[in-house]
Amino acid sequence: MTALLVEAVWLNDIALCSLDELAEFSGLSQDELADLMAIGAIEPDRSAAPTRVFPAQTIVLARTARRLRDDFELDIHGVAMALNLLEKIHALETRLAALDAKLPHLP
């Protein structure tokens, strides 16, 4: 019998991660992350100005960026555009669900 070792990261609104951790957990290089920061697709936590730390939720965004890069062979600008479009789609879906919840539904 073989044992399966799984590493889990608990993501919450309080936790922060360093650039090294973000690179490790996302699969992107630090240079790619720096490019995404320069474009504005990924932003560090502003409360920790002297050091570059990120909200733990940024790991999800960075992993999505890596999958987009790998699956669609996008350059960093294409990844940033795709992330922006995905964010807009998510916001529209959330708004649509909120509006739908306000409508009366017939049985």
Backbone as CSV, one residue per row, in Angstrom:
resi,resn,N_x,N_y,N_z,CA_x,CA_y,CA_z,C_x,C_y,C_z
1,MET,0.849,-1.165,0.000,0.000,0.000,0.000,0.901,1.237,0.000
2,THR,0.525,2.235,-0.788,1.299,3.475,-0.834,0.531,4.585,-0.140
3,ALA,1.276,5.437,0.525,0.664,6.573,1.218,0.713,7.792,0.303
4,LEU,-0.346,8.553,0.334,-0.429,9.769,-0.465,-0.207,10.959,0.454
5,LEU,0.807,11.753,0.132,1.116,12.936,0.921,0.520,14.148,0.221
6,VAL,-0.329,14.867,0.946,-0.995,16.029,0.380,-0.667,17.236,1.234
7,GLU,-0.262,18.319,0.558,0.000,19.563,1.269,-1.152,20.508,0.973
8,ALA,-1.728,21.054,2.024,-2.864,21.960,1.864,-2.505,23.328,2.427
9,VAL,-3.065,24.333,1.816,-2.873,25.700,2.277,-4.248,26.272,2.568
10,TRP,-4.428,26.787,3.779,-5.705,27.374,4.157,-5.692,28.833,3.737
11,LEU,-6.602,29.192,2.844,-6.657,30.553,2.333,-7.770,31.316,3.039
12,ASN,-7.400,32.455,3.626,-8.402,33.302,4.248,-8.044,34.761,3.997
13,ASP,-8.884,35.651,4.481,-8.674,37.071,4.215,-7.550,37.672,5.035
14,ILE,-7.101,36.991,6.066,-6.085,37.538,6.958,-4.680,37.099,6.543
15,ALA,-4.553,35.890,6.058,-3.239,35.320,5.764,-2.556,36.045,4.615
16,LEU,-1.241,36.166,4.722,-0.410,36.770,3.684,0.640,35.759,3.252
17,CYS,1.114,35.892,2.023,2.188,35.025,1.551,3.242,35.894,0.868
18,SER,4.447,35.417,0.897,5.562,36.139,0.284,5.601,35.860,-1.214
19,LEU,6.452,36.586,-1.912,6.633,36.358,-3.348,7.189,34.953,-3.595
20,ASP,8.090,34.499,-2.733,8.644,33.153,-2.868,7.547,32.093,-2.730
21,GLU,6.695,32.263,-1.724,5.604,31.307,-1.513,4.615,31.348,-2.671
22,LEU,4.320,32.541,-3.154,3.397,32.674,-4.283,3.958,31.959,-5.512
23,ALA,5.241,32.117,-5.760,5.878,31.430,-6.884,5.835,29.914,-6.688
24,GLU,6.116,29.465,-5.466,6.124,28.023,-5.175,4.742,27.407,-5.349
25,PHE,3.720,28.049,-4.801,2.373,27.482,-4.828,1.685,27.635,-6.179
26,SER,2.083,28.627,-6.968,1.390,28.872,-8.233,2.029,28.167,-9.418
27,GLY,3.339,27.961,-9.365,4.032,27.380,-10.498,4.556,28.426,-11.472
28,LEU,4.342,29.702,-11.163,4.899,30.790,-11.971,6.257,31.181,-11.411
29,SER,7.121,31.688,-12.265,8.422,32.157,-11.790,8.251,33.535,-11.149
30,GLN,9.247,33.942,-10.385,9.194,35.268,-9.774,9.213,36.359,-10.842
31,ASP,9.897,36.122,-11.947,9.908,37.093,-13.047,8.515,37.238,-13.662
32,GLU,7.826,36.106,-13.850,6.470,36.165,-14.396,5.527,36.890,-13.441
33,LEU,5.681,36.617,-12.151,4.858,37.312,-11.161,5.162,38.804,-11.148
34,ALA,6.438,39.162,-11.272,6.819,40.573,-11.324,6.207,41.251,-12.549
35,ASP,6.181,40.547,-13.680,5.556,41.096,-14.887,4.054,41.292,-14.680
36,LEU,3.404,40.318,-14.052,1.965,40.448,-13.775,1.695,41.601,-12.808
37,MET,2.615,41.825,-11.860,2.468,42.968,-10.951,2.651,44.277,-11.708
38,ALA,3.614,44.315,-12.614,3.868,45.535,-13.384,2.665,45.894,-14.259
39,ILE,1.992,44.886,-14.786,0.807,45.099,-15.617,-0.398,45.473,-14.755
40,GLY,-0.388,45.038,-13.495,-1.507,45.317,-12.601,-2.472,44.163,-12.443
41,ALA,-2.124,42.994,-12.990,-2.995,41.834,-12.889,-2.955,41.219,-11.492
42,ILE,-1.814,41.332,-10.825,-1.647,40.852,-9.455,-1.091,42.006,-8.641
43,GLU,-1.715,42.256,-7.508,-1.282,43.380,-6.677,-0.881,42.904,-5.291
44,PRO,0.253,43.405,-4.788,0.660,43.067,-3.418,-0.231,43.775,-2.405
45,ASP,-0.156,43.323,-1.179,-0.902,43.946,-0.088,-0.300,45.320,0.198
46,ARG,-1.111,46.337,0.162,-0.629,47.713,0.338,-0.300,48.040,1.794
47,SER,-0.797,47.273,2.747,-0.528,47.567,4.155,0.896,47.202,4.566
48,ALA,1.538,46.343,3.795,2.922,45.942,4.081,3.825,46.520,3.001
49,ALA,3.871,47.842,2.916,4.536,48.540,1.814,6.006,48.179,1.597
50,PRO,6.857,48.101,2.630,8.275,47.866,2.328,8.560,46.466,1.766
51,THR,7.740,45.501,2.107,7.951,44.148,1.599,6.809,43.784,0.667
52,ARG,7.107,42.903,-0.282,6.063,42.461,-1.202,5.432,41.188,-0.658
53,VAL,4.293,41.354,-0.022,3.495,40.220,0.431,2.124,40.336,-0.222
54,PHE,1.458,39.227,-0.320,0.202,39.148,-1.047,-0.861,38.501,-0.176
55,PRO,-2.119,38.916,-0.346,-3.195,38.181,0.327,-3.168,36.729,-0.148
56,ALA,-3.477,35.817,0.739,-3.404,34.394,0.392,-4.309,34.051,-0.783
57,GLN,-5.399,34.787,-0.979,-6.290,34.530,-2.111,-5.593,34.746,-3.457
58,THR,-4.489,35.475,-3.453,-3.743,35.716,-4.691,-3.170,34.415,-5.241
59,ILE,-2.991,33.415,-4.384,-2.497,32.112,-4.841,-3.451,31.533,-5.881
60,VAL,-4.748,31.661,-5.636,-5.749,31.145,-6.580,-5.628,31.871,-7.911
61,LEU,-5.495,33.183,-7.861,-5.354,33.984,-9.075,-4.076,33.616,-9.835
62,ALA,-2.981,33.440,-9.114,-1.710,33.097,-9.754,-1.752,31.693,-10.359
63,ARG,-2.427,30.770,-9.698,-2.547,29.416,-10.258,-3.402,29.428,-11.519
64,THR,-4.440,30.257,-11.511,-5.260,30.428,-12.708,-4.414,30.994,-13.843
65,ALA,-3.568,31.969,-13.521,-2.669,32.562,-14.513,-1.740,31.501,-15.104
66,ARG,-1.206,30.636,-14.262,-0.320,29.581,-14.757,-1.064,28.615,-15.676
67,ARG,-2.291,28.248,-15.286,-3.064,27.336,-16.134,-3.393,27.979,-17.483
68,LEU,-3.749,29.259,-17.459,-4.024,29.967,-18.712,-2.776,29.993,-19.597
69,ARG,-1.639,30.287,-18.988,-0.380,30.326,-19.739,-0.091,28.970,-20.365
70,ASP,-0.214,27.916,-19.570,0.123,26.575,-20.040,-0.895,26.033,-21.040
71,ASP,-2.187,26.164,-20.725,-3.225,25.565,-21.564,-3.384,26.269,-22.909
72,PHE,-3.244,27.594,-22.910,-3.474,28.348,-24.136,-2.199,28.951,-24.727
73,GLU,-1.063,28.631,-24.118,0.244,29.104,-24.584,0.247,30.624,-24.761
74,LEU,-0.253,31.319,-23.727,-0.338,32.774,-23.760,0.940,33.411,-23.242
75,ASP,1.261,34.585,-23.772,2.335,35.364,-23.180,1.757,36.093,-21.962
76,ILE,2.588,36.838,-21.258,2.172,37.428,-19.990,1.059,38.462,-20.189
77,HIS,1.068,39.166,-21.324,0.014,40.143,-21.597,-1.312,39.448,-21.905
78,GLY,-1.245,38.329,-22.605,-2.442,37.533,-22.862,-3.020,36.966,-21.583
79,VAL,-2.151,36.528,-20.691,-2.601,36.017,-19.391,-3.301,37.121,-18.607
80,ALA,-2.713,38.319,-18.604,-3.310,39.440,-17.873,-4.681,39.784,-18.448
81,MET,-4.815,39.786,-19.763,-6.096,40.083,-20.385,-7.127,39.010,-20.042
82,ALA,-6.726,37.750,-20.106,-7.642,36.662,-19.780,-8.076,36.737,-18.314
83,LEU,-7.153,37.056,-17.406,-7.511,37.207,-16.000,-8.515,38.343,-15.817
84,ASN,-8.310,39.442,-16.521,-9.223,40.573,-16.445,-10.616,40.176,-16.936
85,LEU,-10.682,39.454,-18.052,-11.968,39.013,-18.582,-12.656,38.032,-17.642
86,LEU,-11.898,37.120,-17.047,-12.479,36.181,-16.086,-13.036,36.904,-14.866
87,GLU,-12.334,37.940,-14.420,-12.805,38.724,-13.289,-14.123,39.429,-13.627
88,LYS,-14.213,39.987,-14.840,-15.447,40.650,-15.268,-16.598,39.652,-15.388
89,ILE,-16.317,38.466,-15.912,-17.349,37.429,-16.023,-17.852,37.051,-14.639
90,HIS,-16.937,36.876,-13.696,-17.331,36.515,-12.328,-18.205,37.604,-11.707
91,ALA,-17.829,38.874,-11.905,-18.614,39.989,-11.359,-20.009,40.025,-11.983
92,LEU,-20.096,39.783,-13.290,-21.395,39.777,-13.962,-22.261,38.603,-13.504
93,GLU,-21.650,37.443,-13.310,-22.400,36.285,-12.825,-22.931,36.529,-11.420
94,THR,-22.118,37.165,-10.572,-22.545,37.486,-9.213,-23.710,38.469,-9.238
95,ARG,-23.600,39.484,-10.081,-24.670,40.479,-10.198,-25.949,39.853,-10.742
96,LEU,-25.826,38.990,-11.742,-26.980,38.313,-12.320,-27.666,37.427,-11.278
97,ALA,-26.881,36.716,-10.478,-27.460,35.865,-9.437,-28.189,36.700,-8.392
98,ALA,-27.630,37.859,-8.030,-28.293,38.732,-7.062,-29.604,39.270,-7.625
99,LEU,-29.616,39.668,-8.900,-30.846,40.163,-9.524,-31.873,39.049,-9.671
100,ASP,-31.415,37.868,-10.023,-32.313,36.722,-10.163,-32.964,36.364,-8.830
101,ALA,-32.217,36.522,-7.746,-32.754,36.202,-6.422,-33.883,37.161,-6.030
102,LYS,-33.890,38.371,-6.595,-34.919,39.350,-6.272,-36.218,39.146,-7.052
103,LEU,-36.150,38.387,-8.146,-37.325,38.163,-8.975,-38.232,37.095,-8.364
104,PRO,-39.539,37.291,-8.512,-40.442,36.214,-8.042,-40.340,35.014,-8.990
105,HIS,-40.331,33.860,-8.417,-40.251,32.635,-9.210,-41.544,31.863,-9.053
106,LEU,-42.086,31.465,-10.172,-43.325,30.692,-10.153,-43.001,29.209,-10.007
107,PRO,-43.811,28.502,-9.250,-43.539,27.069,-9.073,-43.804,26.255,-10.307
